[in-house]
Amino acid sequence: MTEQNELSNQDLTNAVLIFSTALSEILQDKQGIIINGKDERIKLPEPSDLLLVFKMDDTIQIQKYDGDLQPGTVVNLKTNENQD
């Protein structure tokens, strides 16, 4: 961290990488968790009350969630692959 407890851009980048790596270790592929998006510190182009944070193809992704599940709910995602 920089002097006077101010976070630099590198500090923020490091935090993002550390937490996304930790989530990648915790979550299985196509698994995620619903979180509360109503936090004044979260600035999104389209505000959302709920967000889905999930692992897909070894990356952590975030998307708006409009369903009725509560924050903290773990979800397993389905794909629309054709199964013959």
N, C-alpha and C positions, 0 to 999 in steps of 0.2 A: 504494500500500500504506500501511497505517497504521503508526504508530510501533512500534518493537521487532519489526519483521518479522512482525507478526500479520496474517492475512488477514481483511478485513472481508467481510460478506455481499456488498457491491457488488464487491469484488475477485473473489470466487468467481463471481458472476453474469457479470462481464466475461469471465473465463476461459472459462466455458461458452459464452458467445455467440461469442467469438473462435474457439474450437476447432470449434464446430458450423458456423460460417460457412466455416472452412477445409475441413472435411470436405465441405460442400456443393459447394465448388469442385472438389474432387478426385474425388469419387464421381459416377458417372452415376446417373440415376434407376433404381431397382430394382437397385442394386449395393451391396455391403457387404463387411465384413471380419469374420472371426472373431477375437475377442480373449480373453485369459485373464481370467476373472472371479475367480480365486483370489488376490485382493489384499486384505489386511486393511483397507486404506483404503476399499474399496468396501463399502458397507453397503446391501444390498438386502433387501426383505421376504422374498424366497425366494432364498437364496444359490444360485449356479450356478457350475460350474467354467468354463463357456464362455459367452460372450455374442456375439450378432450385432449389429453396429452397421451400419445401412444407411440409404440415402437413398430415400425414397418420397414422391412428390408434393411435392418441394422442402422436405422436412423430414428431419431426422436422427432416426432412431428406434433404440431399443435393446430387444432381447428375449433371453430365455433361449434357449440353443442346446444341444440334446441329441444332435446328430449326431456323426459321427466325424472331421470335418475338424479340422486342427490350427490353433492360433492363428497369425494372419498370412495365412491363406488368404483370397483375394478370391473372393467369390461373386456370381453373377448370380441374382436372384430371379425366379421365374416366378409368374404370376397364374393364377387359375382362371377366366379369362374364357372364355365359350363362343365358339368360333370355328366358324361354319357354312360 
